[in-house]
Amino acid sequence: MNSLPRRIVPMTNKALSNIGLAMRAGKVVTGDEIVLKAIRSSEAKMVILAGDASDNTKKKFRDKCGTYKIPLVIGFDRESLGTSVGKPERVVLAVTDQGFAEMISKKLEIMSEVEYIE
């Protein structure tokens, strides 16, 4: 996870279920401001942004994650992300545990719904 390669990756339900598992373990934060705070404090180990987020939101999180060297995944839609964490639609999530971040990242590498990982 140290290098931040840019690549387009597909996604499946395994990644979403791992996000749900991380949420149940208390290792996921959601919401614009809370995720930005987690990025600034380096608490975030991976940020997941809905593919249907606005261009401004995508730019904001690309820039922040790039500055703080946090891996960024853009994929799924807000409804899938919300469902995976048991909440209504979610545009952005941050995984705060390195182990979960690596587990989700491995699932993303072998799947097919993600627009891009940075």
N, C-alpha and C positions, 0 to 999 in steps of 0.2 A: 504494500500500500504506500510505500514511500515515493515511488515514481508515480507521476500522474499522467498516464498515457491518454491520448484522446482517441476514442474509438466508438464506432456505432455498434451497438450490441442489442440482440433480441432479448426479450424477457418472458418468463413464464410464471405460473402460479407458485412454483417452489420459492421464488424470490419473495413474492407477496406473502406467502405463509411464514417465511423466515422473518419478514418485517413484523408480522403479527406476533410472532414468538418474542421478538425483541421488545415489542410494545408491552406484552404481558409481563416481561421481566423488568419493566420500568426503564428500559434503555433507549427509548425513542421520545423525542420532544417534537411537538407540532406547532405550527403558527409562525407567521412572519417574524415578529419581534423576538420570540423565544429562540427560534432557530438562529437568527442573526447574533443574538447574545451568546449562544452556544459556539458559533463559529469564532466570534471575537475572543472568547475565553479558551479556545482550542479544545473545548469539551466535545465538540462534534467530531466524529471520526469519519463520517460519510454523510452527505446531504443528498436527499432524493427529491427531485422536483418533477411535478406533473408535466407531461408533454404538452398539455393544453393550457399551461400557464401563459400569462400575457408576456409579450416580448420584453416589456420593462422589468417584469419579475425575473425572467430568465437572465437578463443582463445583470440585474442587481446581484443575484446569487452566483452567476459565473464570476463576476468581478470579486465579490467577497471571498468565495472559495479559492479563487486563484491567488489572491493576496495572502490568505492564511494557509495556503497549501492543503486544503481539505478536498478529498475526492468528491466530485459532483456527478450525480447520475440524473439524466433527464429521460423520463420515460413513463409509461403507464398513462392513465388519465386520473383526474382528481377523484373520480368516483371509486376506482380500483384502490387507490391509495387510502382513501377514507375507510372503505370496507375492510382493507387489510389490518387496520388498527382499531376497528370497531367504532368508528366515529363517522359523522357525516363527511361530505367531500373535503379532502385535504389537498392543498396545492404543494406544500413543502413539509418535509420531515427531516429530522437529523437523528442519526444513530449515534449514541454516545458511548458505545462499548466497542473496543477494537475487535474483539472476538466475533461479535455479531456482524460488524461491518465487513470483516473478511469472509464470513460465511455467506452473507448476502452477495458480496462481490463475486464469489466463486459461482453462485447460481446465475448471476447476470452474464458471466462470461460464456455460459453454455446455452443461453436462451435468446428470445427473439422479439421483444416488444419495446426495447429501450432505444430511444433515439440516439443517445450519446452518453458516454462516460468520460469524465475529465479527471 
